[in-house]
């Protein structure tokens, strides 16, 4: 493995590029300790020590620190670790660790999200939100079942009416353009076309 570049990230840290690909970040003191230099070779054994030893432990601590302040989906936590320059191998070890203790659980996260948003969002909105957060469809559908979707989620018509009131929509005086604009807004919110047109007409 060739250390093709060493880029400074801060006064204390640098990012290493191996074979012209971004690899990981280390403290400058560690680069010196391991005798790493730009244009030099990085032995496989040393690479393994850094990634699966040093950085894996550091990624676990980073993950635990992130989880102190809020819940994360597996996808979001993986993204956060990647943004901190942890290589995939180290990030996966960290994820395996926090998942083994139940600190990250996409099903539990989905249940909590549904319970929190069920009074203000439609099922489709909630479903799309969770998909964007990287939760699998299976976990989302199972979470809806566990939450008892029919009991917890309000009728779409109620939610649409609430938004129309919030937007001060006046069907009697609204222009065609204003009506189309509010319809487009509701569609982007994830409501069904039938419920949108029916509720806007009746409002």
CNS distance restraints for C-alpha pairs under 8 A (distance, minus, plus):
assign (resid   1 and name CA) (resid  18 and name CA) 6.40 0.50 0.50
assign (resid   1 and name CA) (resid  19 and name CA) 6.42 0.50 0.50
assign (resid   1 and name CA) (resid  41 and name CA) 5.50 0.50 0.50
assign (resid   1 and name CA) (resid  42 and name CA) 5.16 0.50 0.50
assign (resid   1 and name CA) (resid  43 and name CA) 6.51 0.50 0.50
assign (resid   1 and name CA) (resid  44 and name CA) 7.24 0.50 0.50
assign (resid   2 and name CA) (resid  18 and name CA) 5.48 0.50 0.50
assign (resid   2 and name CA) (resid  19 and name CA) 5.23 0.50 0.50
assign (resid   2 and name CA) (resid  39 and name CA) 6.36 0.50 0.50
assign (resid   2 and name CA) (resid  40 and name CA) 5.87 0.50 0.50
assign (resid   2 and name CA) (resid  41 and name CA) 4.64 0.50 0.50
assign (resid   2 and name CA) (resid  42 and name CA) 6.05 0.50 0.50
assign (resid   3 and name CA) (resid  16 and name CA) 6.93 0.50 0.50
assign (resid   3 and name CA) (resid  17 and name CA) 5.87 0.50 0.50
assign (resid   3 and name CA) (resid  18 and name CA) 4.57 0.50 0.50
assign (resid   3 and name CA) (resid  19 and name CA) 6.31 0.50 0.50
assign (resid   3 and name CA) (resid  20 and name CA) 7.81 0.50 0.50
assign (resid   3 and name CA) (resid  36 and name CA) 7.83 0.50 0.50
assign (resid   3 and name CA) (resid  37 and name CA) 6.91 0.50 0.50
assign (resid   3 and name CA) (resid  38 and name CA) 5.34 0.50 0.50
assign (resid   3 and name CA) (resid  39 and name CA) 5.29 0.50 0.50
assign (resid   3 and name CA) (resid  40 and name CA) 5.55 0.50 0.50
assign (resid   3 and name CA) (resid  41 and name CA) 6.03 0.50 0.50
assign (resid   3 and name CA) (resid  42 and name CA) 6.52 0.50 0.50
assign (resid   4 and name CA) (resid  16 and name CA) 7.86 0.50 0.50
assign (resid   4 and name CA) (resid  17 and name CA) 5.55 0.50 0.50
assign (resid   4 and name CA) (resid  18 and name CA) 5.40 0.50 0.50
assign (resid   4 and name CA) (resid  19 and name CA) 5.61 0.50 0.50
assign (resid   4 and name CA) (resid  20 and name CA) 5.48 0.50 0.50
assign (resid   4 and name CA) (resid  38 and name CA) 5.89 0.50 0.50
assign (resid   4 and name CA) (resid  39 and name CA) 5.37 0.50 0.50
assign (resid   4 and name CA) (resid  40 and name CA) 7.73 0.50 0.50
assign (resid   5 and name CA) (resid  16 and name CA) 6.02 0.50 0.50
assign (resid   5 and name CA) (resid  17 and name CA) 4.98 0.50 0.50
assign (resid   5 and name CA) (resid  18 and name CA) 7.13 0.50 0.50
assign (resid   5 and name CA) (resid  20 and name CA) 7.19 0.50 0.50
assign (resid   5 and name CA) (resid  38 and name CA) 5.46 0.50 0.50
assign (resid   5 and name CA) (resid  39 and name CA) 7.13 0.50 0.50
assign (resid   6 and name CA) (resid  14 and name CA) 6.38 0.50 0.50
assign (resid   6 and name CA) (resid  15 and name CA) 5.67 0.50 0.50
assign (resid   6 and name CA) (resid  16 and name CA) 4.69 0.50 0.50
assign (resid   6 and name CA) (resid  17 and name CA) 6.22 0.50 0.50
assign (resid   6 and name CA) (resid  37 and name CA) 7.84 0.50 0.50
assign (resid   6 and name CA) (resid  38 and name CA) 6.06 0.50 0.50
assign (resid   7 and name CA) (resid  14 and name CA) 5.38 0.50 0.50
assign (resid   7 and name CA) (resid  15 and name CA) 5.08 0.50 0.50
assign (resid   7 and name CA) (resid  16 and name CA) 6.47 0.50 0.50
assign (resid   8 and name CA) (resid  13 and name CA) 6.32 0.50 0.50
assign (resid   8 and name CA) (resid  14 and name CA) 4.26 0.50 0.50
assign (resid   8 and name CA) (resid  15 and name CA) 6.27 0.50 0.50
assign (resid   9 and name CA) (resid  13 and name CA) 5.43 0.50 0.50
assign (resid   9 and name CA) (resid  14 and name CA) 4.91 0.50 0.50
assign (resid   9 and name CA) (resid  15 and name CA) 6.48 0.50 0.50
assign (resid  10 and name CA) (resid  14 and name CA) 6.80 0.50 0.50
assign (resid  12 and name CA) (resid  27 and name CA) 5.60 0.50 0.50
assign (resid  12 and name CA) (resid  28 and name CA) 5.58 0.50 0.50
assign (resid  12 and name CA) (resid  29 and name CA) 7.75 0.50 0.50
assign (resid  13 and name CA) (resid  25 and name CA) 6.75 0.50 0.50
assign (resid  13 and name CA) (resid  26 and name CA) 5.65 0.50 0.50
assign (resid  13 and name CA) (resid  27 and name CA) 4.27 0.50 0.50
assign (resid  13 and name CA) (resid  28 and name CA) 5.34 0.50 0.50
assign (resid  14 and name CA) (resid  25 and name CA) 5.53 0.50 0.50
assign (resid  14 and name CA) (resid  26 and name CA) 5.66 0.50 0.50
assign (resid  14 and name CA) (resid  27 and name CA) 6.25 0.50 0.50
assign (resid  14 and name CA) (resid  28 and name CA) 6.30 0.50 0.50
assign (resid  15 and name CA) (resid  22 and name CA) 7.53 0.50 0.50
assign (resid  15 and name CA) (resid  23 and name CA) 7.38 0.50 0.50
assign (resid  15 and name CA) (resid  24 and name CA) 5.71 0.50 0.50
assign (resid  15 and name CA) (resid  25 and name CA) 4.15 0.50 0.50
assign (resid  15 and name CA) (resid  26 and name CA) 6.40 0.50 0.50
assign (resid  15 and name CA) (resid  85 and name CA) 7.79 0.50 0.50
assign (resid  16 and name CA) (resid  22 and name CA) 6.32 0.50 0.50
assign (resid  16 and name CA) (resid  23 and name CA) 5.62 0.50 0.50
assign (resid  16 and name CA) (resid  24 and name CA) 5.58 0.50 0.50
assign (resid  16 and name CA) (resid  25 and name CA) 5.99 0.50 0.50
assign (resid  16 and name CA) (resid  26 and name CA) 7.62 0.50 0.50
assign (resid  17 and name CA) (resid  21 and name CA) 5.13 0.50 0.50
assign (resid  17 and name CA) (resid  22 and name CA) 4.36 0.50 0.50
assign (resid  17 and name CA) (resid  23 and name CA) 5.18 0.50 0.50
assign (resid  17 and name CA) (resid  24 and name CA) 7.38 0.50 0.50
assign (resid  18 and name CA) (resid  22 and name CA) 6.36 0.50 0.50
assign (resid  18 and name CA) (resid  23 and name CA) 5.91 0.50 0.50
assign (resid  23 and name CA) (resid  85 and name CA) 7.81 0.50 0.50
assign (resid  23 and name CA) (resid  87 and name CA) 6.30 0.50 0.50
assign (resid  24 and name CA) (resid  85 and name CA) 5.39 0.50 0.50
assign (resid  24 and name CA) (resid  86 and name CA) 5.69 0.50 0.50
assign (resid  24 and name CA) (resid  87 and name CA) 5.72 0.50 0.50
assign (resid  25 and name CA) (resid  85 and name CA) 5.79 0.50 0.50
assign (resid  25 and name CA) (resid  86 and name CA) 7.03 0.50 0.50
assign (resid  26 and name CA) (resid  30 and name CA) 6.29 0.50 0.50
assign (resid  26 and name CA) (resid  31 and name CA) 6.64 0.50 0.50
assign (resid  27 and name CA) (resid  31 and name CA) 6.52 0.50 0.50
assign (resid  28 and name CA) (resid  32 and name CA) 6.35 0.50 0.50
assign (resid  29 and name CA) (resid  33 and name CA) 6.05 0.50 0.50
assign (resid  30 and name CA) (resid  34 and name CA) 6.06 0.50 0.50
assign (resid  31 and name CA) (resid  35 and name CA) 6.08 0.50 0.50
assign (resid  31 and name CA) (resid  36 and name CA) 5.20 0.50 0.50
assign (resid  31 and name CA) (resid  37 and name CA) 7.52 0.50 0.50
assign (resid  32 and name CA) (resid  36 and name CA) 6.32 0.50 0.50
assign (resid  36 and name CA) (resid  40 and name CA) 6.92 0.50 0.50
assign (resid  36 and name CA) (resid  41 and name CA) 7.90 0.50 0.50
assign (resid  36 and name CA) (resid  42 and name CA) 7.08 0.50 0.50
assign (resid  42 and name CA) (resid  46 and name CA) 6.72 0.50 0.50
assign (resid  42 and name CA) (resid  47 and name CA) 6.58 0.50 0.50
assign (resid  43 and name CA) (resid  47 and name CA) 6.26 0.50 0.50
assign (resid  44 and name CA) (resid  48 and name CA) 6.18 0.50 0.50
assign (resid  45 and name CA) (resid  49 and name CA) 6.28 0.50 0.50
assign (resid  46 and name CA) (resid  50 and name CA) 6.19 0.50 0.50
assign (resid  47 and name CA) (resid  51 and name CA) 6.07 0.50 0.50
assign (resid  48 and name CA) (resid  52 and name CA) 5.52 0.50 0.50
assign (resid  48 and name CA) (resid  53 and name CA) 7.18 0.50 0.50
assign (resid  49 and name CA) (resid  53 and name CA) 5.00 0.50 0.50
assign (resid  49 and name CA) (resid  54 and name CA) 6.67 0.50 0.50
assign (resid  50 and name CA) (resid  54 and name CA) 4.91 0.50 0.50
assign (resid  50 and name CA) (resid  55 and name CA) 5.94 0.50 0.50
assign (resid  51 and name CA) (resid  55 and name CA) 5.02 0.50 0.50
assign (resid  51 and name CA) (resid  56 and name CA) 6.14 0.50 0.50
assign (resid  51 and name CA) (resid  87 and name CA) 7.26 0.50 0.50
assign (resid  51 and name CA) (resid  89 and name CA) 7.01 0.50 0.50
assign (resid  51 and name CA) (resid  90 and name CA) 5.90 0.50 0.50
assign (resid  52 and name CA) (resid  56 and name CA) 5.17 0.50 0.50
assign (resid  52 and name CA) (resid  57 and name CA) 7.92 0.50 0.50
assign (resid  52 and name CA) (resid  89 and name CA) 7.02 0.50 0.50
assign (resid  52 and name CA) (resid  90 and name CA) 5.91 0.50 0.50
assign (resid  52 and name CA) (resid  93 and name CA) 7.99 0.50 0.50
assign (resid  53 and name CA) (resid  57 and name CA) 6.26 0.50 0.50
assign (resid  54 and name CA) (resid  58 and name CA) 6.32 0.50 0.50
assign (resid  55 and name CA) (resid  59 and name CA) 5.87 0.50 0.50
assign (resid  55 and name CA) (resid  86 and name CA) 6.97 0.50 0.50
assign (resid  55 and name CA) (resid  90 and name CA) 5.91 0.50 0.50
assign (resid  56 and name CA) (resid  60 and name CA) 6.29 0.50 0.50
assign (resid  56 and name CA) (resid  89 and name CA) 7.66 0.50 0.50
assign (resid  56 and name CA) (resid  90 and name CA) 4.20 0.50 0.50
assign (resid  56 and name CA) (resid  91 and name CA) 6.76 0.50 0.50
assign (resid  56 and name CA) (resid  93 and name CA) 6.13 0.50 0.50
assign (resid  56 and name CA) (resid  94 and name CA) 6.30 0.50 0.50
assign (resid  57 and name CA) (resid  61 and name CA) 6.49 0.50 0.50
assign (resid  57 and name CA) (resid  90 and name CA) 7.89 0.50 0.50
assign (resid  57 and name CA) (resid  94 and name CA) 7.47 0.50 0.50
assign (resid  58 and name CA) (resid  62 and name CA) 6.20 0.50 0.50
assign (resid  59 and name CA) (resid  63 and name CA) 6.04 0.50 0.50
assign (resid  59 and name CA) (resid  81 and name CA) 6.98 0.50 0.50
assign (resid  59 and name CA) (resid  86 and name CA) 6.80 0.50 0.50
assign (resid  59 and name CA) (resid  90 and name CA) 6.38 0.50 0.50
assign (resid  59 and name CA) (resid  91 and name CA) 6.10 0.50 0.50
assign (resid  59 and name CA) (resid  94 and name CA) 5.65 0.50 0.50
assign (resid  60 and name CA) (resid  64 and name CA) 6.14 0.50 0.50
assign (resid  60 and name CA) (resid  91 and name CA) 7.85 0.50 0.50
assign (resid  60 and name CA) (resid  93 and name CA) 7.58 0.50 0.50
assign (resid  60 and name CA) (resid  94 and name CA) 4.43 0.50 0.50
assign (resid  60 and name CA) (resid  95 and name CA) 7.56 0.50 0.50
assign (resid  60 and name CA) (resid  97 and name CA) 7.13 0.50 0.50
assign (resid  60 and name CA) (resid  98 and name CA) 7.56 0.50 0.50
assign (resid  61 and name CA) (resid  65 and name CA) 6.10 0.50 0.50
assign (resid  62 and name CA) (resid  66 and name CA) 6.23 0.50 0.50
assign (resid  62 and name CA) (resid  81 and name CA) 7.60 0.50 0.50
assign (resid  63 and name CA) (resid  67 and name CA) 6.24 0.50 0.50
assign (resid  63 and name CA) (resid  77 and name CA) 7.16 0.50 0.50
assign (resid  63 and name CA) (resid  81 and name CA) 7.31 0.50 0.50
assign (resid  63 and name CA) (resid  94 and name CA) 6.81 0.50 0.50
assign (resid  63 and name CA) (resid  95 and name CA) 7.76 0.50 0.50
assign (resid  63 and name CA) (resid  98 and name CA) 7.63 0.50 0.50
assign (resid  64 and name CA) (resid  68 and name CA) 6.43 0.50 0.50
assign (resid  64 and name CA) (resid  98 and name CA) 7.37 0.50 0.50
assign (resid  65 and name CA) (resid  69 and name CA) 7.60 0.50 0.50
assign (resid  66 and name CA) (resid  70 and name CA) 7.03 0.50 0.50
assign (resid  67 and name CA) (resid  71 and name CA) 5.73 0.50 0.50
assign (resid  67 and name CA) (resid  72 and name CA) 6.91 0.50 0.50
assign (resid  67 and name CA) (resid 103 and name CA) 7.51 0.50 0.50
assign (resid  71 and name CA) (resid 104 and name CA) 7.37 0.50 0.50
assign (resid  71 and name CA) (resid 109 and name CA) 7.30 0.50 0.50
assign (resid  72 and name CA) (resid  76 and name CA) 5.92 0.50 0.50
assign (resid  72 and name CA) (resid  77 and name CA) 5.72 0.50 0.50
assign (resid  72 and name CA) (resid 104 and name CA) 6.65 0.50 0.50
assign (resid  72 and name CA) (resid 109 and name CA) 7.60 0.50 0.50
assign (resid  73 and name CA) (resid  77 and name CA) 6.16 0.50 0.50
assign (resid  73 and name CA) (resid 104 and name CA) 6.52 0.50 0.50
assign (resid  73 and name CA) (resid 105 and name CA) 6.92 0.50 0.50
assign (resid  73 and name CA) (resid 106 and name CA) 5.45 0.50 0.50
assign (resid  73 and name CA) (resid 109 and name CA) 6.80 0.50 0.50
assign (resid  73 and name CA) (resid 133 and name CA) 6.71 0.50 0.50
assign (resid  73 and name CA) (resid 134 and name CA) 6.96 0.50 0.50
assign (resid  73 and name CA) (resid 135 and name CA) 6.90 0.50 0.50
assign (resid  74 and name CA) (resid  78 and name CA) 6.13 0.50 0.50
assign (resid  74 and name CA) (resid  95 and name CA) 7.31 0.50 0.50
assign (resid  74 and name CA) (resid 104 and name CA) 6.42 0.50 0.50
assign (resid  74 and name CA) (resid 105 and name CA) 7.31 0.50 0.50
assign (resid  74 and name CA) (resid 106 and name CA) 6.59 0.50 0.50
assign (resid  74 and name CA) (resid 134 and name CA) 7.39 0.50 0.50
assign (resid  74 and name CA) (resid 135 and name CA) 7.76 0.50 0.50
assign (resid  75 and name CA) (resid  79 and name CA) 6.23 0.50 0.50
assign (resid  75 and name CA) (resid 133 and name CA) 6.76 0.50 0.50
assign (resid  75 and name CA) (resid 134 and name CA) 5.10 0.50 0.50
assign (resid  75 and name CA) (resid 135 and name CA) 7.29 0.50 0.50
assign (resid  76 and name CA) (resid  80 and name CA) 6.24 0.50 0.50
assign (resid  76 and name CA) (resid 133 and name CA) 6.45 0.50 0.50
assign (resid  76 and name CA) (resid 134 and name CA) 6.97 0.50 0.50
assign (resid  77 and name CA) (resid  81 and name CA) 6.29 0.50 0.50
assign (resid  77 and name CA) (resid  95 and name CA) 7.89 0.50 0.50
assign (resid  78 and name CA) (resid  82 and name CA) 6.21 0.50 0.50
assign (resid  78 and name CA) (resid  91 and name CA) 6.42 0.50 0.50
assign (resid  78 and name CA) (resid  92 and name CA) 7.65 0.50 0.50
assign (resid  78 and name CA) (resid  95 and name CA) 7.35 0.50 0.50
assign (resid  79 and name CA) (resid  83 and name CA) 6.16 0.50 0.50
assign (resid  80 and name CA) (resid  84 and name CA) 6.46 0.50 0.50
assign (resid  81 and name CA) (resid  85 and name CA) 6.68 0.50 0.50
assign (resid  81 and name CA) (resid  86 and name CA) 5.68 0.50 0.50
assign (resid  81 and name CA) (resid  91 and name CA) 6.20 0.50 0.50
assign (resid  82 and name CA) (resid  86 and name CA) 5.21 0.50 0.50
assign (resid  82 and name CA) (resid  87 and name CA) 6.69 0.50 0.50
assign (resid  82 and name CA) (resid  88 and name CA) 7.30 0.50 0.50
assign (resid  82 and name CA) (resid  91 and name CA) 7.30 0.50 0.50
assign (resid  86 and name CA) (resid  90 and name CA) 6.24 0.50 0.50
assign (resid  86 and name CA) (resid  91 and name CA) 6.08 0.50 0.50
assign (resid  87 and name CA) (resid  91 and name CA) 6.22 0.50 0.50
assign (resid  88 and name CA) (resid  92 and name CA) 6.04 0.50 0.50
assign (resid  89 and name CA) (resid  93 and name CA) 6.37 0.50 0.50
assign (resid  90 and name CA) (resid  94 and name CA) 6.34 0.50 0.50
assign (resid  91 and name CA) (resid  95 and name CA) 6.18 0.50 0.50
assign (resid  92 and name CA) (resid  96 and name CA) 6.04 0.50 0.50
assign (resid  93 and name CA) (resid  97 and name CA) 6.25 0.50 0.50
assign (resid  94 and name CA) (resid  98 and name CA) 6.37 0.50 0.50
assign (resid  95 and name CA) (resid  99 and name CA) 5.93 0.50 0.50
assign (resid  95 and name CA) (resid 104 and name CA) 7.92 0.50 0.50
assign (resid  96 and name CA) (resid 100 and name CA) 6.02 0.50 0.50
assign (resid  97 and name CA) (resid 101 and name CA) 6.80 0.50 0.50
assign (resid  98 and name CA) (resid 102 and name CA) 6.34 0.50 0.50
assign (resid  98 and name CA) (resid 103 and name CA) 5.15 0.50 0.50
assign (resid  98 and name CA) (resid 104 and name CA) 6.01 0.50 0.50
assign (resid  99 and name CA) (resid 103 and name CA) 5.66 0.50 0.50
assign (resid  99 and name CA) (resid 104 and name CA) 4.98 0.50 0.50
assign (resid  99 and name CA) (resid 105 and name CA) 6.61 0.50 0.50
assign (resid 104 and name CA) (resid 109 and name CA) 8.00 0.50 0.50
assign (resid 105 and name CA) (resid 109 and name CA) 6.09 0.50 0.50
assign (resid 106 and name CA) (resid 110 and name CA) 6.02 0.50 0.50
assign (resid 106 and name CA) (resid 135 and name CA) 6.24 0.50 0.50
assign (resid 106 and name CA) (resid 139 and name CA) 6.91 0.50 0.50
assign (resid 107 and name CA) (resid 111 and name CA) 6.31 0.50 0.50
assign (resid 107 and name CA) (resid 139 and name CA) 5.31 0.50 0.50
assign (resid 107 and name CA) (resid 140 and name CA) 7.00 0.50 0.50
assign (resid 107 and name CA) (resid 142 and name CA) 7.56 0.50 0.50
assign (resid 107 and name CA) (resid 143 and name CA) 6.09 0.50 0.50
assign (resid 108 and name CA) (resid 112 and name CA) 6.27 0.50 0.50
assign (resid 108 and name CA) (resid 143 and name CA) 7.60 0.50 0.50
assign (resid 109 and name CA) (resid 113 and name CA) 6.14 0.50 0.50
assign (resid 110 and name CA) (resid 114 and name CA) 6.08 0.50 0.50
assign (resid 110 and name CA) (resid 130 and name CA) 7.02 0.50 0.50
assign (resid 110 and name CA) (resid 135 and name CA) 7.79 0.50 0.50
assign (resid 110 and name CA) (resid 139 and name CA) 7.36 0.50 0.50
assign (resid 110 and name CA) (resid 140 and name CA) 6.14 0.50 0.50
assign (resid 110 and name CA) (resid 143 and name CA) 5.92 0.50 0.50
assign (resid 111 and name CA) (resid 115 and name CA) 6.21 0.50 0.50
assign (resid 111 and name CA) (resid 143 and name CA) 5.09 0.50 0.50
assign (resid 111 and name CA) (resid 144 and name CA) 7.10 0.50 0.50
assign (resid 111 and name CA) (resid 146 and name CA) 7.48 0.50 0.50
assign (resid 111 and name CA) (resid 147 and name CA) 6.49 0.50 0.50
assign (resid 112 and name CA) (resid 116 and name CA) 6.08 0.50 0.50
assign (resid 113 and name CA) (resid 117 and name CA) 6.03 0.50 0.50
assign (resid 113 and name CA) (resid 126 and name CA) 7.93 0.50 0.50
assign (resid 114 and name CA) (resid 118 and name CA) 5.42 0.50 0.50
assign (resid 114 and name CA) (resid 126 and name CA) 6.75 0.50 0.50
assign (resid 114 and name CA) (resid 143 and name CA) 7.83 0.50 0.50
assign (resid 114 and name CA) (resid 144 and name CA) 7.34 0.50 0.50
assign (resid 114 and name CA) (resid 147 and name CA) 7.55 0.50 0.50
assign (resid 115 and name CA) (resid 147 and name CA) 7.34 0.50 0.50
assign (resid 115 and name CA) (resid 152 and name CA) 7.28 0.50 0.50
assign (resid 117 and name CA) (resid 121 and name CA) 5.77 0.50 0.50
assign (resid 117 and name CA) (resid 126 and name CA) 7.26 0.50 0.50
assign (resid 118 and name CA) (resid 122 and name CA) 7.02 0.50 0.50
assign (resid 118 and name CA) (resid 123 and name CA) 7.67 0.50 0.50
assign (resid 118 and name CA) (resid 126 and name CA) 7.87 0.50 0.50
assign (resid 118 and name CA) (resid 152 and name CA) 6.14 0.50 0.50
assign (resid 118 and name CA) (resid 153 and name CA) 4.93 0.50 0.50
assign (resid 118 and name CA) (resid 154 and name CA) 6.87 0.50 0.50
assign (resid 119 and name CA) (resid 152 and name CA) 7.57 0.50 0.50
assign (resid 119 and name CA) (resid 153 and name CA) 6.37 0.50 0.50
assign (resid 119 and name CA) (resid 154 and name CA) 6.17 0.50 0.50
assign (resid 120 and name CA) (resid 154 and name CA) 7.87 0.50 0.50
assign (resid 120 and name CA) (resid 159 and name CA) 6.60 0.50 0.50
assign (resid 121 and name CA) (resid 125 and name CA) 5.94 0.50 0.50
assign (resid 121 and name CA) (resid 126 and name CA) 6.35 0.50 0.50
assign (resid 121 and name CA) (resid 153 and name CA) 7.93 0.50 0.50
assign (resid 121 and name CA) (resid 159 and name CA) 7.06 0.50 0.50
assign (resid 122 and name CA) (resid 126 and name CA) 6.29 0.50 0.50
assign (resid 122 and name CA) (resid 153 and name CA) 7.00 0.50 0.50
assign (resid 122 and name CA) (resid 154 and name CA) 7.28 0.50 0.50
assign (resid 122 and name CA) (resid 155 and name CA) 7.73 0.50 0.50
assign (resid 122 and name CA) (resid 156 and name CA) 6.00 0.50 0.50
assign (resid 122 and name CA) (resid 159 and name CA) 7.37 0.50 0.50
assign (resid 122 and name CA) (resid 190 and name CA) 7.13 0.50 0.50
assign (resid 122 and name CA) (resid 191 and name CA) 6.83 0.50 0.50
assign (resid 123 and name CA) (resid 127 and name CA) 5.98 0.50 0.50
assign (resid 123 and name CA) (resid 153 and name CA) 7.00 0.50 0.50
assign (resid 124 and name CA) (resid 128 and name CA) 6.09 0.50 0.50
assign (resid 124 and name CA) (resid 190 and name CA) 5.58 0.50 0.50
assign (resid 124 and name CA) (resid 191 and name CA) 6.95 0.50 0.50
assign (resid 125 and name CA) (resid 129 and name CA) 6.08 0.50 0.50
assign (resid 125 and name CA) (resid 189 and name CA) 6.34 0.50 0.50
assign (resid 125 and name CA) (resid 190 and name CA) 5.00 0.50 0.50
assign (resid 125 and name CA) (resid 191 and name CA) 7.49 0.50 0.50
assign (resid 126 and name CA) (resid 130 and name CA) 6.25 0.50 0.50
assign (resid 127 and name CA) (resid 131 and name CA) 6.26 0.50 0.50
assign (resid 127 and name CA) (resid 140 and name CA) 6.78 0.50 0.50
assign (resid 128 and name CA) (resid 132 and name CA) 6.24 0.50 0.50
assign (resid 129 and name CA) (resid 133 and name CA) 6.44 0.50 0.50
assign (resid 130 and name CA) (resid 134 and name CA) 6.51 0.50 0.50
assign (resid 130 and name CA) (resid 135 and name CA) 5.57 0.50 0.50
assign (resid 130 and name CA) (resid 140 and name CA) 7.21 0.50 0.50
assign (resid 131 and name CA) (resid 135 and name CA) 5.23 0.50 0.50
assign (resid 131 and name CA) (resid 136 and name CA) 6.63 0.50 0.50
assign (resid 131 and name CA) (resid 137 and name CA) 7.13 0.50 0.50
assign (resid 135 and name CA) (resid 139 and name CA) 6.68 0.50 0.50
assign (resid 135 and name CA) (resid 140 and name CA) 6.84 0.50 0.50
assign (resid 136 and name CA) (resid 140 and name CA) 6.39 0.50 0.50
assign (resid 137 and name CA) (resid 141 and name CA) 6.08 0.50 0.50
assign (resid 138 and name CA) (resid 142 and name CA) 6.08 0.50 0.50
assign (resid 139 and name CA) (resid 143 and name CA) 6.01 0.50 0.50
assign (resid 140 and name CA) (resid 144 and name CA) 6.30 0.50 0.50
assign (resid 141 and name CA) (resid 145 and name CA) 6.37 0.50 0.50
assign (resid 142 and name CA) (resid 146 and name CA) 6.21 0.50 0.50
assign (resid 143 and name CA) (resid 147 and name CA) 6.07 0.50 0.50
assign (resid 144 and name CA) (resid 148 and name CA) 6.11 0.50 0.50
assign (resid 144 and name CA) (resid 149 and name CA) 5.30 0.50 0.50
assign (resid 145 and name CA) (resid 149 and name CA) 6.27 0.50 0.50
assign (resid 147 and name CA) (resid 152 and name CA) 7.09 0.50 0.50
assign (resid 148 and name CA) (resid 152 and name CA) 6.39 0.50 0.50
assign (resid 149 and name CA) (resid 153 and name CA) 5.59 0.50 0.50
assign (resid 150 and name CA) (resid 154 and name CA) 7.89 0.50 0.50
assign (resid 154 and name CA) (resid 158 and name CA) 6.83 0.50 0.50
assign (resid 154 and name CA) (resid 159 and name CA) 7.15 0.50 0.50
assign (resid 155 and name CA) (resid 159 and name CA) 6.73 0.50 0.50
assign (resid 156 and name CA) (resid 160 and name CA) 6.14 0.50 0.50
assign (resid 156 and name CA) (resid 191 and name CA) 6.97 0.50 0.50
assign (resid 156 and name CA) (resid 195 and name CA) 7.09 0.50 0.50
assign (resid 157 and name CA) (resid 161 and name CA) 6.10 0.50 0.50
assign (resid 157 and name CA) (resid 195 and name CA) 6.35 0.50 0.50
assign (resid 157 and name CA) (resid 196 and name CA) 7.74 0.50 0.50
assign (resid 157 and name CA) (resid 199 and name CA) 6.27 0.50 0.50
assign (resid 158 and name CA) (resid 162 and name CA) 6.19 0.50 0.50
assign (resid 159 and name CA) (resid 163 and name CA) 6.32 0.50 0.50
assign (resid 160 and name CA) (resid 164 and name CA) 6.15 0.50 0.50
assign (resid 160 and name CA) (resid 186 and name CA) 7.32 0.50 0.50
assign (resid 160 and name CA) (resid 191 and name CA) 7.94 0.50 0.50
assign (resid 160 and name CA) (resid 196 and name CA) 7.07 0.50 0.50
assign (resid 160 and name CA) (resid 199 and name CA) 7.02 0.50 0.50
assign (resid 161 and name CA) (resid 165 and name CA) 6.18 0.50 0.50
assign (resid 161 and name CA) (resid 199 and name CA) 6.92 0.50 0.50
assign (resid 161 and name CA) (resid 200 and name CA) 7.96 0.50 0.50
assign (resid 161 and name CA) (resid 203 and name CA) 7.10 0.50 0.50
assign (resid 162 and name CA) (resid 166 and name CA) 6.21 0.50 0.50
assign (resid 163 and name CA) (resid 167 and name CA) 6.09 0.50 0.50
assign (resid 164 and name CA) (resid 168 and name CA) 6.10 0.50 0.50
assign (resid 164 and name CA) (resid 169 and name CA) 5.33 0.50 0.50
assign (resid 164 and name CA) (resid 200 and name CA) 7.99 0.50 0.50
assign (resid 165 and name CA) (resid 169 and name CA) 6.19 0.50 0.50
assign (resid 169 and name CA) (resid 174 and name CA) 7.26 0.50 0.50
assign (resid 170 and name CA) (resid 174 and name CA) 5.64 0.50 0.50
assign (resid 170 and name CA) (resid 203 and name CA) 7.92 0.50 0.50
assign (resid 171 and name CA) (resid 179 and name CA) 7.64 0.50 0.50
assign (resid 171 and name CA) (resid 200 and name CA) 7.24 0.50 0.50
assign (resid 171 and name CA) (resid 201 and name CA) 7.29 0.50 0.50
assign (resid 171 and name CA) (resid 203 and name CA) 6.53 0.50 0.50
assign (resid 174 and name CA) (resid 178 and name CA) 5.80 0.50 0.50
assign (resid 174 and name CA) (resid 179 and name CA) 6.23 0.50 0.50
assign (resid 175 and name CA) (resid 179 and name CA) 6.22 0.50 0.50
assign (resid 176 and name CA) (resid 180 and name CA) 6.20 0.50 0.50
assign (resid 177 and name CA) (resid 181 and name CA) 6.09 0.50 0.50
assign (resid 178 and name CA) (resid 182 and name CA) 6.27 0.50 0.50
assign (resid 179 and name CA) (resid 183 and name CA) 6.18 0.50 0.50
assign (resid 180 and name CA) (resid 184 and name CA) 6.12 0.50 0.50
assign (resid 181 and name CA) (resid 185 and name CA) 6.20 0.50 0.50
assign (resid 182 and name CA) (resid 186 and name CA) 6.23 0.50 0.50
assign (resid 183 and name CA) (resid 187 and name CA) 6.13 0.50 0.50
assign (resid 183 and name CA) (resid 196 and name CA) 6.65 0.50 0.50
assign (resid 183 and name CA) (resid 197 and name CA) 7.44 0.50 0.50
assign (resid 183 and name CA) (resid 200 and name CA) 7.83 0.50 0.50
assign (resid 184 and name CA) (resid 188 and name CA) 6.22 0.50 0.50
assign (resid 185 and name CA) (resid 189 and name CA) 6.45 0.50 0.50
assign (resid 186 and name CA) (resid 190 and name CA) 6.81 0.50 0.50
assign (resid 186 and name CA) (resid 191 and name CA) 6.15 0.50 0.50
assign (resid 186 and name CA) (resid 196 and name CA) 6.83 0.50 0.50
assign (resid 187 and name CA) (resid 191 and name CA) 5.42 0.50 0.50
assign (resid 187 and name CA) (resid 192 and name CA) 6.92 0.50 0.50
assign (resid 187 and name CA) (resid 193 and name CA) 6.78 0.50 0.50
assign (resid 187 and name CA) (resid 196 and name CA) 7.41 0.50 0.50
assign (resid 191 and name CA) (resid 195 and name CA) 6.99 0.50 0.50
assign (resid 191 and name CA) (resid 196 and name CA) 6.62 0.50 0.50
assign (resid 192 and name CA) (resid 196 and name CA) 6.25 0.50 0.50
assign (resid 193 and name CA) (resid 197 and name CA) 6.27 0.50 0.50
assign (resid 194 and name CA) (resid 198 and name CA) 6.05 0.50 0.50
assign (resid 195 and name CA) (resid 199 and name CA) 5.87 0.50 0.50
assign (resid 196 and name CA) (resid 200 and name CA) 5.99 0.50 0.50
assign (resid 197 and name CA) (resid 201 and name CA) 6.05 0.50 0.50
assign (resid 198 and name CA) (resid 202 and name CA) 6.28 0.50 0.50
assign (resid 199 and name CA) (resid 203 and name CA) 5.79 0.50 0.50
